[in-house]
Amino acid sequence: MHSQSLRRARLRLVAVAAAVLATLAAGLMGAVSAQAAQGCSVDYWVQSQWPGGFTADVTVHNLGDPIDGWDVEWVWPEGQSVTHGWNADFTTTAERVNAKNLSYNRTIATGASVSFGFNGSWAGVNREPFEFRLNGRVCDGTVGEPTTTPTTPPPAGGDSAMEQVAAMQPSWNVGNTLDALGGETAWGNPLITEALLARVKSQGFNSIRLPVTWDEYMGPGPDHTVDPARMERVAQVVDWALEQDLQVLLNVHHDSWMWIDDLPADHDAVLAKFEALWTQIADRFKDYPPELSFESNNEPQFAGTEAAEGDALNEELNLAFHEIVRGSGGNNGDRLLVLPTLHTNGDQARLDALKATIDGLDDPMIAATIHFYGFWPFSVNIAGFTRYNAEVEADLVGTFQRAHDTFVDNGIPVIVGEWAVLNYDHNRPGVHQPGELLKFFEAVTHHARENGLTLSLWDAGQFLNRNTLQWRDQHMYEYFASETRSGTTSFDSVYLPGDGAIAPSSLTLNRNGLQFEGLWHGDEPLAEGADYTVSGDTLTFTAAALTRLAGDRDHGVNAQLEARFSDGVPWRITIITSDTPVLSDATGPTSSFAIPTRFNGDTLATMEARYADGTNAGPATWTPFQEFWSNFRPDYDAGALILTPEFLASVTDGQPVTLTFHFYSGATVSYTITESGGTVTGTA
């Protein structure tokens, strides 16, 4: 974005001295009014401007009686508009703009000010507004009775816990940053910036979860003093988020396994440190607005305990956290507090244990939290779970239904404080088939809406690129952002052979309650009948259409189509030409063994490993299908299938292992390896 020279347009409608004289004159005249005296002046700055856009800040100075609830109004002289704002709720009607207070900045004392800002668009001339009005009165520097009835009545009390948690949806985790061990950038993410939080807000998120690990910044007992610089850095990020109208959920994060998990063995010392930490956090943030909430402890776990004992220890920490925060004064008396289940697990026994704790507290401003990364074999791609199938769906539906029935149905809101899939990462491509992953994301957001749960996406940099502030996969983000169901098909790809006649191919429509509206190739609709047919839920591509779309039939992607439905995100269907992959013999060390591979346009789905007697080979002895990436992985650019040292270390020395590689086209290829004395011999 190219910015023109900075232009500062200052709009001071009447000198402050005139306002002071007017106020004195009113007092000398003994004027008495049944209505509050109102008066204001405005500073308006255009901080930066570029072709078609600009950033502006507005500061409103209250010269009259204290205000509880404000509405600032202006008219654009040249048809400009607000595209994104902060510190106010913006609405636009024709050329008129209203900026209304948020819950945390609704009051303006006499002589005090309130500031907000926005990004705007313009064409022609970007003139400043002719006038501003505060609650209907022109901000001309004079003080008097209201010129109109205030447009924003004082709020009638704070939100309930259910309302506040609902307003947090959707939420986004600033993962692997302030929770990283060794410093904020130690795990590969840049420092959190105001620009990052503005971007998150602009993408439709209404809250952030701010994971913070504190242990490295705490002094010795008995005080366990948190480094002031650390506390102030956390406060700075919280401030930035609130300024962007993002709610913030602040927690104690990796401390859970660094020292809190030692509670059974070193009870008094761990509890004292936990209480000291929360005493300091509560005191530092006690005067913050209600848009800041606290989470007791991330994924609580306790070494060497069984489930019931762990539930009891988790309750002890939750109760200590509750008592400390509630007794710390300021706004902490009714701040939203978020309590986790043991391991933030969604099994019924864990939910019941937390429900009993919450019932005993009898506190209306409590929320429960669990985490959800899906059915574990699908989440990491092990045991052959390469598809979003009925078992993966049942795990999702059951978890969210239990959370709803246990908590939401009893007036206790639920935050799914982390959700995604476990092994998805831009640095680990191929673990999940793209379409199957999108089906999972679509279903999670749908069932969360159905059950009244707030979702907080775990993003450690794998979704939003923190350096460019762009989504690594814009199409994937569209599924996160969608507030309705989207249609899909049984698979997102049609595989064609590299030569020979092309036959018709069918997919099953998953309408998800929507109407199927046709297929598009770019901007061109495909012709029903000539290019495809629909019979019930069976979508069939004609041989003629596939032949045309395949073009010269080079290996790999030949065309990408869109299946459009009556709502939601269009579903992508990829036309791919492939032939059976070819593997070659190889010899190499267990530290870096790779199988030379011509993939021929195909994509790896999974690998199974068995000894000659049929027993399972590899670290996961309970299944022949080993875990993608940690045990095996493709390198398409290098033309290789890599077997990891972890996998090879688990193989019995001298015993041949038959590997069967499964590809998404349906092709399978077998390969035999034998490990002996640190050397692997592979035979195609």
C-alpha positions as CSV (number, residue, x, y, z in Angstrom):
1,M,0.0,0.0,0.0
2,H,1.5,3.3,-1.1
3,S,0.8,6.2,1.3
4,Q,0.7,9.8,0.4
5,S,2.4,12.4,2.6
6,L,0.9,12.4,6.1
7,R,-2.0,14.9,6.3
8,R,-3.1,16.1,9.7
9,A,-6.5,17.8,9.5
10,R,-7.3,19.2,12.9
11,L,-10.8,20.3,13.6
12,R,-11.2,22.5,16.6
13,L,-14.6,24.1,16.1
14,V,-14.4,26.7,18.9
15,A,-11.5,27.5,21.2
16,V,-11.6,25.9,24.6
17,A,-11.5,29.5,26.1
18,A,-14.8,30.2,24.6
19,A,-16.3,27.1,26.2
20,V,-14.9,28.2,29.6
21,L,-16.5,31.7,29.2
22,A,-19.8,30.2,28.3
23,T,-19.8,28.0,31.3
24,L,-18.9,30.9,33.6
25,A,-21.7,33.0,32.0
26,A,-24.2,30.3,32.6
27,G,-23.2,30.2,36.3
28,L,-23.4,34.0,36.7
29,M,-26.9,34.1,35.2
30,G,-28.0,31.4,37.7
31,A,-29.5,29.3,34.9
32,V,-31.1,26.2,36.1
33,S,-32.1,23.4,33.8
34,A,-33.9,20.1,34.4
35,Q,-31.6,18.5,31.8
36,A,-27.9,17.9,31.9
37,A,-25.7,20.6,30.4
38,Q,-24.0,19.4,27.3
39,G,-21.0,20.7,25.4
40,C,-18.2,19.3,23.4
41,S,-15.3,19.9,21.0
42,V,-13.7,17.5,18.6
43,D,-10.2,16.8,17.2
44,Y,-10.2,15.0,13.9
45,W,-6.9,13.7,12.4
46,V,-6.3,12.0,9.1
47,Q,-3.2,9.9,10.1
48,S,-2.5,8.5,6.7
49,Q,-4.0,8.5,3.2
50,W,-3.6,6.5,0.0
51,P,-5.5,6.2,-3.2
52,G,-9.0,5.2,-2.2
53,G,-8.4,4.8,1.5
54,F,-7.3,6.6,4.7
55,T,-7.0,6.1,8.4
56,A,-8.5,8.7,10.8
57,D,-8.6,9.3,14.6
58,V,-11.4,11.2,16.4
59,T,-11.1,12.6,20.0
60,V,-14.2,14.0,21.6
61,H,-13.8,16.3,24.6
62,N,-16.7,16.5,27.0
63,L,-17.2,20.1,28.2
64,G,-20.5,19.5,29.9
65,D,-21.8,17.3,32.7
66,P,-20.6,13.7,32.9
67,I,-21.9,11.4,30.2
68,D,-23.0,7.8,30.6
69,G,-23.5,6.4,27.1
70,W,-22.5,8.4,24.0
71,D,-23.3,8.6,20.3
72,V,-21.0,10.7,18.0
73,E,-22.6,11.5,14.6
74,W,-21.3,13.2,11.5
75,V,-22.1,13.5,7.8
76,W,-19.6,12.9,5.0
77,P,-19.5,15.8,2.6
78,E,-18.0,13.7,-0.3
79,G,-19.6,10.3,0.2
80,Q,-16.7,8.8,2.2
81,S,-17.4,5.7,4.3
82,V,-16.0,3.7,7.2
83,T,-14.7,0.3,6.3
84,H,-13.4,-0.8,9.7
85,G,-13.3,0.9,13.0
86,W,-12.1,0.5,16.6
87,N,-13.1,1.6,20.1
88,A,-16.7,2.3,18.9
89,D,-19.6,0.6,17.2
90,F,-20.1,2.1,13.8
91,T,-23.3,2.2,11.7
92,T,-23.8,4.1,8.4
93,T,-27.0,5.3,6.9
94,A,-26.6,6.9,3.5
95,E,-23.9,9.6,4.1
96,R,-24.5,9.7,7.9
97,V,-22.2,7.9,10.4
98,N,-22.9,7.0,14.0
99,A,-20.1,5.9,16.3
100,K,-21.5,4.6,19.6
101,N,-19.7,3.7,22.8
102,L,-18.6,0.2,23.7
103,S,-19.3,-1.2,27.2
104,Y,-15.8,-0.3,28.5
105,N,-15.7,3.3,27.4
106,R,-19.3,4.5,27.8
107,T,-18.6,7.1,30.5
108,I,-16.9,10.5,29.8
109,A,-16.3,12.7,32.9
110,T,-16.5,16.4,32.7
111,G,-13.3,17.6,31.1
112,A,-12.4,14.1,29.9
113,S,-12.1,12.8,26.4
114,V,-12.9,9.6,24.4
115,S,-11.0,8.5,21.3
116,F,-11.8,6.1,18.5
117,G,-10.6,5.6,15.0
118,F,-11.4,3.9,11.7
119,N,-10.2,3.0,8.2
120,G,-12.2,4.7,5.5
121,S,-12.7,4.8,1.8
122,W,-12.9,7.9,-0.4
123,A,-13.1,9.0,-4.1
124,G,-12.6,12.5,-5.5
125,V,-11.9,14.7,-2.4
126,N,-11.4,13.4,1.1
127,R,-12.8,16.4,3.0
128,E,-13.2,16.3,6.8
129,P,-16.8,16.3,8.2
130,F,-18.6,19.7,8.5
131,E,-19.6,19.1,12.1
132,F,-19.8,16.5,14.8
133,R,-22.6,15.9,17.2
134,L,-22.4,14.2,20.6
135,N,-25.7,12.7,21.7
136,G,-27.4,15.1,19.4
137,R,-25.7,18.3,20.4
138,V,-23.4,20.1,17.9
139,C,-19.8,20.0,19.2
140,D,-19.2,23.8,18.8
141,G,-17.4,24.4,22.1
142,T,-20.4,25.8,23.9
143,V,-22.3,24.3,26.9
144,G,-26.0,24.2,27.2
145,E,-29.1,22.0,27.2
146,P,-29.2,19.0,24.8
147,T,-30.3,19.9,21.3
148,T,-32.0,16.5,21.0
149,T,-32.7,13.5,23.2
150,P,-29.5,11.5,23.7
151,T,-29.4,8.8,21.1
152,T,-27.6,6.2,23.3
153,P,-29.4,5.5,26.6
154,P,-27.2,4.5,29.6
155,P,-26.7,0.7,29.6
156,A,-28.9,-1.3,31.9
157,G,-26.2,-3.3,33.5
158,G,-23.5,-5.7,32.3
159,D,-24.0,-8.8,30.1
160,S,-24.8,-12.1,31.6
161,A,-22.1,-14.8,31.3
162,M,-24.2,-16.4,28.4
163,E,-24.4,-13.1,26.6
164,Q,-20.7,-12.3,27.0
165,V,-19.5,-15.7,25.9
166,A,-21.9,-15.6,22.9
167,A,-20.4,-12.2,22.0
168,M,-16.9,-13.7,22.0
169,Q,-17.8,-15.9,19.0
170,P,-15.7,-16.5,16.9
171,S,-12.5,-16.4,18.9
172,W,-8.8,-16.7,17.9
173,N,-5.8,-18.0,19.9
174,V,-2.5,-16.0,19.7
175,G,-0.8,-19.4,20.0
176,N,2.9,-20.2,20.5
177,T,3.8,-16.6,21.3
178,L,3.4,-15.3,24.9
179,D,3.1,-18.9,25.9
180,A,6.4,-19.9,24.1
181,L,9.2,-21.0,26.3
182,G,12.4,-19.0,25.9
183,G,10.7,-15.8,24.9
184,E,7.9,-14.4,22.8
185,T,9.5,-15.2,19.4
186,A,11.2,-18.5,20.5
187,W,8.7,-20.7,18.7
188,G,8.9,-19.0,15.4
189,N,6.2,-16.3,15.6
190,P,7.0,-12.6,15.5
191,L,6.1,-10.2,18.3
192,I,2.4,-9.5,18.8
193,T,1.6,-6.1,17.2
194,E,-1.3,-3.8,17.1
195,A,-1.5,-4.5,13.3
196,L,-1.9,-8.2,14.0
197,L,-4.8,-7.6,16.3
198,A,-6.4,-5.1,13.9
199,R,-6.2,-7.8,11.2
200,V,-7.7,-10.4,13.4
201,K,-10.6,-8.1,14.2
202,S,-11.1,-7.2,10.5
203,Q,-11.4,-10.9,9.7
204,G,-14.5,-11.2,11.8
205,F,-13.1,-12.4,15.1
206,N,-14.7,-10.9,18.2
207,S,-12.3,-12.1,20.8
208,I,-8.8,-13.5,21.3
209,R,-7.6,-16.1,23.8
210,L,-4.2,-14.9,25.0
211,P,-2.1,-17.9,26.2
212,V,0.6,-16.8,28.6
213,T,3.3,-19.0,30.3
214,W,4.6,-17.3,33.4
215,D,7.1,-19.6,35.0
216,E,10.2,-18.3,33.4
217,Y,9.3,-14.8,34.6
218,M,8.6,-15.7,38.3
219,G,11.0,-15.2,41.1
220,P,11.5,-17.6,44.0
221,G,9.1,-18.3,46.8
222,P,7.5,-17.2,49.0
223,D,6.5,-14.2,46.9
224,H,7.0,-15.7,43.4
225,T,7.1,-12.1,42.0
226,V,6.3,-11.8,38.3
227,D,8.9,-9.8,36.4
228,P,7.2,-6.3,36.0
229,A,8.4,-6.1,32.4
230,R,6.6,-9.4,31.6
231,M,3.4,-8.2,33.3
232,E,3.4,-5.0,31.4
233,R,4.0,-6.7,28.1
234,V,1.0,-8.8,28.7
235,A,-1.0,-5.7,29.7
236,Q,0.1,-4.0,26.5
237,V,-1.2,-6.8,24.4
238,V,-4.5,-6.8,26.3
239,D,-4.8,-3.0,25.9
240,W,-4.2,-3.3,22.2
241,A,-6.9,-6.0,21.8
242,L,-9.4,-4.0,23.8
243,E,-8.8,-1.0,21.7
244,Q,-9.7,-3.1,18.7
245,D,-13.0,-4.1,20.3
246,L,-11.7,-7.6,20.9
247,Q,-12.6,-9.4,24.1
248,V,-9.7,-11.1,25.7
249,L,-9.4,-14.4,27.6
250,L,-6.2,-14.3,29.6
251,N,-4.8,-17.5,31.1
252,V,-2.0,-19.5,32.8
253,H,-0.8,-21.8,30.0
254,H,2.2,-24.1,29.8
255,D,2.7,-23.7,33.5
256,S,0.2,-26.6,33.7
257,W,2.8,-29.2,32.8
258,M,5.9,-27.2,33.8
259,W,5.1,-27.1,37.6
260,I,1.4,-27.2,38.3
261,D,1.3,-30.9,37.4
262,D,3.5,-31.6,40.4
263,L,0.6,-30.7,42.8
264,P,0.1,-34.3,44.0
265,A,3.8,-34.7,45.0
266,D,4.5,-31.1,46.3
267,H,1.1,-29.9,47.2
268,D,1.7,-26.9,49.4
269,A,4.5,-25.4,47.4
270,V,2.7,-25.7,44.1
271,L,-0.6,-24.4,45.5
272,A,1.3,-21.4,47.1
273,K,2.9,-20.6,43.8
274,F,-0.4,-20.9,41.9
275,E,-2.1,-18.6,44.4
276,A,0.8,-16.1,44.3
277,L,0.6,-15.9,40.5
278,W,-3.1,-15.4,40.3
279,T,-3.0,-12.8,43.1
280,Q,-0.6,-10.7,41.0
281,I,-2.5,-11.2,37.8
282,A,-5.8,-10.3,39.5
283,D,-4.4,-7.2,41.1
284,R,-2.8,-5.9,37.9
285,F,-6.0,-6.2,35.9
286,K,-8.6,-5.6,38.5
287,D,-9.7,-2.3,37.0
288,Y,-9.9,-3.5,33.5
289,P,-13.3,-3.6,31.8
290,P,-15.5,-6.7,31.7
291,E,-14.3,-7.5,28.2
292,L,-11.2,-9.0,29.8
293,S,-11.9,-12.5,31.3
294,F,-9.6,-15.0,33.1
295,E,-9.1,-18.7,32.6
296,S,-7.8,-20.6,35.6
297,N,-5.3,-23.1,34.0
298,N,-4.7,-24.5,30.5
299,E,-5.3,-28.2,30.1
300,P,-4.9,-29.1,33.8
301,Q,-3.0,-32.3,34.4
302,F,-1.5,-33.9,37.5
303,A,1.3,-36.4,37.4
304,G,0.6,-39.9,38.6
305,T,-3.1,-39.5,39.3
306,E,-6.2,-41.4,38.3
307,A,-9.1,-39.5,36.8
308,A,-11.2,-39.0,40.0
309,E,-8.1,-37.8,41.9
310,G,-7.3,-35.5,39.0
311,D,-10.8,-34.1,39.1
312,A,-10.4,-33.3,42.8
313,L,-7.1,-31.5,42.3
314,N,-8.5,-29.6,39.4
315,E,-11.4,-28.5,41.5
316,E,-9.0,-27.3,44.3
317,L,-7.2,-25.1,41.8
318,N,-10.4,-23.8,40.3
319,L,-11.7,-22.9,43.7
320,A,-8.5,-21.2,44.7
321,F,-8.5,-19.2,41.5
322,H,-12.1,-18.2,42.0
323,E,-11.5,-17.1,45.6
324,I,-8.4,-15.0,44.7
325,V,-10.0,-13.2,41.8
326,R,-13.3,-12.5,43.4
327,G,-11.6,-11.2,46.5
328,S,-9.2,-8.9,44.7
329,G,-11.4,-5.9,44.3
330,G,-12.1,-3.6,41.4
331,N,-14.0,-5.2,38.5
332,N,-12.9,-8.6,39.5
333,G,-16.0,-9.1,41.7
334,D,-18.1,-9.9,38.7
335,R,-15.6,-10.5,35.9
336,L,-16.2,-13.6,33.7
337,L,-14.1,-16.5,35.0
338,V,-13.5,-19.6,32.9
339,L,-13.0,-22.9,34.5
340,P,-11.5,-26.0,32.6
341,T,-12.3,-29.6,33.0
342,L,-9.5,-32.0,33.8
343,H,-7.3,-32.0,30.6
344,T,-10.0,-29.7,29.1
345,N,-11.5,-33.1,28.1
346,G,-15.1,-33.4,26.9
347,D,-15.9,-36.9,28.3
348,Q,-19.0,-37.0,30.4
349,A,-17.2,-37.8,33.6
350,R,-15.0,-34.8,33.3
351,L,-17.9,-32.5,32.4
352,D,-19.9,-33.8,35.4
353,A,-17.0,-33.1,37.8
354,L,-16.7,-29.5,36.6
355,K,-20.5,-29.0,36.7
356,A,-20.5,-30.0,40.4
357,T,-17.8,-27.4,41.0
358,I,-19.7,-24.7,39.3
359,D,-22.9,-25.6,41.0
360,G,-21.2,-25.3,44.3
361,L,-19.9,-21.8,43.6
362,D,-23.3,-20.4,42.7
363,D,-21.7,-17.6,40.7
364,P,-23.6,-16.4,37.6
365,M,-20.4,-15.2,35.9
366,I,-18.7,-18.5,35.3
367,A,-18.1,-20.3,32.0
368,A,-16.8,-23.8,31.3
369,T,-14.1,-24.6,28.8
370,I,-13.0,-27.7,26.9
371,H,-10.7,-28.3,23.9
372,F,-11.6,-30.1,20.7
373,Y,-9.1,-31.4,18.1
374,G,-11.5,-34.0,16.7
375,F,-11.3,-37.8,16.7
376,W,-7.7,-38.5,17.4
377,P,-6.9,-41.0,14.6
378,F,-8.3,-38.6,12.1
379,S,-6.6,-35.6,13.7
380,V,-3.1,-37.0,13.3
381,N,-3.8,-39.5,10.4
382,I,-3.2,-42.8,12.0
383,A,-5.0,-46.2,11.8
384,G,-6.2,-45.5,8.3
385,F,-8.4,-42.5,9.3
386,T,-7.8,-40.4,6.1
387,R,-11.4,-39.4,5.6
388,Y,-14.1,-37.5,7.5
389,N,-16.2,-40.5,8.1
390,A,-19.2,-41.5,10.3
391,E,-16.9,-42.3,13.2
392,V,-15.2,-38.9,13.1
393,E,-18.6,-37.2,12.8
394,A,-20.0,-39.2,15.8
395,D,-17.1,-38.1,18.0
396,L,-17.8,-34.4,17.1
397,V,-21.5,-34.6,17.5
398,G,-21.3,-36.5,20.8
399,T,-18.7,-34.1,22.4
400,F,-20.6,-31.0,21.5
401,Q,-24.0,-32.4,22.5
402,R,-22.6,-33.5,25.9
403,A,-21.2,-30.0,26.5
404,H,-24.5,-28.5,25.6
405,D,-26.6,-30.8,27.7
406,T,-24.3,-30.6,30.8
407,F,-23.7,-26.8,30.7
408,V,-25.4,-24.7,28.2
409,D,-28.8,-26.2,28.8
410,N,-28.3,-25.3,32.5
411,G,-27.4,-21.7,31.8
412,I,-23.6,-22.2,31.9
413,P,-21.8,-21.0,28.7
414,V,-19.1,-23.1,27.1
415,I,-15.9,-21.9,25.4
416,V,-14.1,-24.4,23.2
417,G,-10.9,-22.7,24.1
418,E,-8.8,-24.5,21.4
419,W,-10.0,-26.3,18.3
420,A,-8.4,-27.4,15.0
421,V,-6.7,-30.7,14.1
422,L,-3.6,-31.8,15.8
423,N,-1.1,-32.4,13.0
424,Y,-2.2,-29.7,10.6
425,D,0.7,-27.3,9.9
426,H,1.9,-25.4,6.8
427,N,5.3,-27.0,7.6
428,R,3.8,-30.5,7.4
429,P,1.9,-30.6,4.1
430,G,-0.2,-33.7,3.2
431,V,-1.1,-35.0,6.7
432,H,-4.8,-34.3,5.9
433,Q,-6.5,-34.5,2.6
434,P,-7.7,-30.9,1.9
435,G,-11.4,-31.7,1.2
436,E,-11.7,-34.0,4.2
437,L,-10.2,-31.4,6.4
438,L,-12.6,-28.7,5.1
439,K,-15.5,-31.1,5.8
440,F,-14.3,-31.4,9.4
441,F,-14.0,-27.6,9.8
442,E,-17.4,-27.0,8.2
443,A,-19.0,-29.6,10.6
444,V,-17.3,-28.2,13.7
445,T,-18.6,-24.7,13.1
446,H,-22.0,-26.0,12.3
447,H,-22.4,-28.2,15.4
448,A,-20.9,-25.5,17.6
449,R,-23.7,-23.1,16.4
450,E,-26.3,-25.8,16.9
451,N,-25.2,-26.3,20.5
452,G,-24.5,-22.7,21.5
453,L,-20.7,-23.1,21.9
454,T,-18.1,-20.4,21.3
455,L,-15.1,-21.6,19.3
456,S,-11.6,-20.3,19.7
457,L,-9.4,-21.4,16.8
458,W,-5.9,-22.6,17.9
459,D,-3.5,-20.8,15.5
460,A,0.2,-21.1,16.1
461,G,1.0,-19.6,12.7
462,Q,-0.4,-22.4,10.6
463,F,-3.5,-20.5,9.5
464,L,-2.7,-16.8,9.6
465,N,0.8,-15.8,8.5
466,R,1.9,-13.5,11.3
467,N,4.5,-11.8,9.0
468,T,2.3,-11.0,6.0
469,L,-1.0,-10.9,8.0
470,Q,-2.5,-13.0,5.2
471,W,-4.2,-16.3,5.5
472,R,-2.0,-19.2,4.3
473,D,-5.1,-20.7,2.7
474,Q,-7.8,-18.1,1.9
475,H,-10.3,-20.8,0.9
476,M,-9.9,-22.5,4.3
477,Y,-10.4,-19.2,6.1
478,E,-13.7,-18.9,4.3
479,Y,-14.9,-22.0,6.1
480,F,-13.9,-20.5,9.5
481,A,-15.7,-17.3,8.6
482,S,-18.9,-18.8,7.3
483,E,-22.0,-18.6,9.5
484,T,-24.1,-21.1,7.6
485,R,-23.7,-24.6,6.4
486,S,-21.9,-25.4,3.2
487,G,-22.5,-28.2,0.8
488,T,-19.8,-30.8,-0.1
489,T,-19.3,-34.0,-2.1
490,S,-18.1,-37.5,-1.1
491,F,-14.6,-36.5,-2.3
492,D,-13.1,-33.4,-3.6
493,S,-11.1,-34.9,-6.5
494,V,-11.7,-36.9,-9.6
495,Y,-8.7,-39.0,-10.7
496,L,-8.3,-39.8,-14.4
497,P,-5.7,-42.2,-16.1
498,G,-2.8,-40.8,-18.0
499,D,-3.9,-42.5,-21.2
500,G,-6.7,-44.5,-22.7
501,A,-10.4,-43.7,-22.8
502,I,-11.9,-41.6,-20.0
503,A,-15.1,-42.9,-18.4
504,P,-17.8,-41.0,-16.6
505,S,-17.2,-40.5,-12.9
506,S,-19.6,-40.0,-10.0
507,L,-19.6,-38.3,-6.6
508,T,-22.2,-38.1,-3.9
509,L,-23.7,-34.7,-3.0
510,N,-23.7,-33.9,0.7
511,R,-26.3,-31.1,0.5
512,N,-26.4,-30.3,4.2
513,G,-29.9,-29.0,3.8
514,L,-29.0,-26.8,0.9
515,Q,-30.0,-26.8,-2.8
516,F,-27.4,-27.8,-5.4
517,E,-27.2,-25.0,-8.0
518,G,-24.7,-26.4,-10.5
519,L,-21.0,-26.6,-11.4
520,W,-18.7,-23.8,-12.6
521,H,-15.3,-23.9,-14.2
522,G,-14.0,-20.4,-13.4
523,D,-16.7,-18.0,-14.6
524,E,-18.2,-20.5,-17.0
525,P,-21.1,-22.7,-15.8
526,L,-21.0,-26.3,-16.9
527,A,-24.1,-27.6,-18.8
528,E,-26.3,-30.0,-17.0
529,G,-26.9,-32.9,-19.3
530,A,-24.0,-32.4,-21.6
531,D,-21.3,-32.0,-18.8
532,Y,-22.9,-33.6,-15.8
533,T,-26.1,-35.1,-14.5
534,V,-27.7,-35.3,-11.1
535,S,-29.8,-38.2,-10.1
536,G,-30.9,-38.0,-6.4
537,D,-27.7,-37.2,-4.6
538,T,-25.5,-38.7,-7.3
539,L,-23.5,-36.2,-9.3
540,T,-22.0,-37.7,-12.5
541,F,-19.5,-36.1,-14.8
542,T,-19.8,-37.1,-18.4
543,A,-16.9,-38.6,-20.2
544,A,-17.0,-35.7,-22.7
545,A,-16.7,-33.1,-20.0
546,L,-13.9,-34.9,-18.2
547,T,-12.0,-35.4,-21.5
548,R,-12.3,-31.7,-22.2
549,L,-11.3,-30.6,-18.7
550,A,-8.3,-33.0,-18.6
551,G,-6.7,-31.2,-21.6
552,D,-3.3,-32.6,-22.5
553,R,-3.6,-34.9,-19.4
554,D,-0.3,-34.0,-17.8
555,H,0.2,-35.6,-14.5
556,G,-1.3,-33.5,-11.7
557,V,-4.1,-31.0,-11.5
558,N,-5.8,-30.3,-14.9
559,A,-8.8,-28.3,-13.8
560,Q,-10.6,-27.0,-10.7
561,L,-14.4,-26.7,-10.5
562,E,-16.8,-25.2,-8.1
563,A,-20.0,-27.0,-6.9
564,R,-22.3,-24.2,-5.8
565,F,-25.1,-24.5,-3.3
566,S,-27.8,-22.2,-2.2
567,D,-25.7,-21.0,0.7
568,G,-22.3,-21.3,2.2
569,V,-18.8,-21.7,0.7
570,P,-18.6,-23.2,-2.8
571,W,-17.1,-26.7,-2.8
572,R,-14.0,-27.2,-4.9
573,I,-13.6,-30.3,-7.1
574,T,-10.2,-31.0,-8.6
575,I,-9.7,-32.9,-11.9
576,I,-6.4,-34.8,-11.6
577,T,-4.5,-37.0,-14.0
578,S,-2.4,-39.7,-12.4
579,D,-0.8,-43.1,-12.9
580,T,0.3,-45.6,-10.4
581,P,3.4,-44.3,-8.5
582,V,6.7,-46.1,-9.1
583,L,9.1,-46.8,-6.2
584,S,12.8,-47.8,-6.7
585,D,15.3,-49.9,-4.8
586,A,17.4,-48.0,-2.2
587,T,20.0,-48.4,0.5
588,G,20.7,-45.9,3.2
589,P,21.3,-45.2,6.9
590,T,18.4,-45.3,9.4
591,S,19.1,-41.6,10.1
592,S,18.0,-40.5,6.6
593,F,16.4,-43.2,4.5
594,A,14.4,-42.2,1.5
595,I,12.7,-44.3,-1.2
596,P,13.1,-42.8,-4.7
597,T,9.5,-42.3,-6.0
598,R,7.8,-41.1,-9.1
599,F,4.5,-40.0,-7.8
600,N,3.0,-39.6,-11.3
601,G,0.4,-37.0,-10.2
602,D,-0.9,-39.0,-7.3
603,T,-1.0,-38.0,-3.6
604,L,-0.1,-40.2,-0.6
605,A,-2.9,-41.0,1.9
606,T,-1.3,-43.5,4.4
607,M,1.2,-46.3,4.9
608,E,0.7,-49.7,6.6
609,A,3.6,-51.8,7.8
610,R,3.6,-55.6,8.6
611,Y,6.2,-58.3,9.3
612,A,6.2,-61.5,7.3
613,D,3.9,-63.2,9.8
614,G,1.3,-60.4,9.4
615,T,1.9,-58.7,12.8
616,N,2.1,-54.9,12.8
617,A,5.4,-53.2,12.4
618,G,6.2,-49.7,13.6
619,P,5.7,-47.6,16.8
620,A,1.9,-48.0,16.7
621,T,1.8,-51.7,17.4
622,W,-2.0,-51.7,17.7
623,T,-2.6,-50.8,14.0
624,P,-0.7,-51.5,10.8
625,F,-1.4,-48.0,9.6
626,Q,1.3,-45.8,11.0
627,E,1.1,-42.1,11.8
628,F,1.6,-39.7,8.9
629,W,4.7,-37.4,9.1
630,S,6.1,-38.7,12.4
631,N,6.7,-42.1,10.9
632,F,6.6,-41.5,7.1
633,R,6.2,-38.5,4.8
634,P,6.3,-37.6,1.1
635,D,8.7,-35.2,-0.5
636,Y,7.0,-34.5,-3.8
637,D,9.6,-31.9,-4.9
638,A,12.5,-34.3,-4.2
639,G,10.6,-37.4,-5.6
640,A,11.0,-39.4,-2.4
641,L,9.0,-41.2,0.3
642,I,10.8,-40.7,3.6
643,L,10.9,-43.2,6.5
644,T,11.7,-41.4,9.7
645,P,14.4,-42.5,12.2
646,E,11.6,-42.9,14.8
647,F,9.9,-45.5,12.6
648,L,13.0,-47.3,11.6
649,A,14.2,-47.5,15.3
650,S,11.0,-49.5,16.1
651,V,11.6,-52.1,13.4
652,T,13.1,-55.4,14.5
653,D,16.6,-55.8,13.3
654,G,17.0,-58.3,10.4
655,Q,13.2,-58.9,9.9
656,P,11.7,-57.8,6.5
657,V,8.8,-55.4,6.7
658,T,6.3,-55.0,3.9
659,L,5.1,-51.5,3.5
660,T,1.9,-50.7,1.6
661,F,1.5,-47.1,0.5
662,H,-2.0,-46.0,-0.2
663,F,-2.7,-43.1,-2.5
664,Y,-5.9,-41.0,-2.9
665,S,-6.5,-42.2,-6.4
666,G,-7.1,-45.6,-4.9
667,A,-3.7,-47.0,-6.1
668,T,-1.6,-49.1,-3.7
669,V,2.1,-49.9,-4.0
670,S,4.1,-52.4,-1.9
671,Y,7.7,-52.1,-0.9
672,T,9.9,-54.2,1.4
673,I,12.6,-52.9,3.8
674,T,15.0,-54.7,6.0
675,E,17.0,-52.8,8.7
676,S,20.3,-54.4,9.8
677,G,23.0,-52.7,11.9
678,G,21.9,-49.2,11.2
679,T,21.5,-49.7,7.4
680,V,18.2,-50.1,5.6
681,T,17.8,-52.0,2.4
682,G,14.6,-51.3,0.4
683,T,13.2,-53.4,-2.5
684,A,10.4,-52.4,-4.9
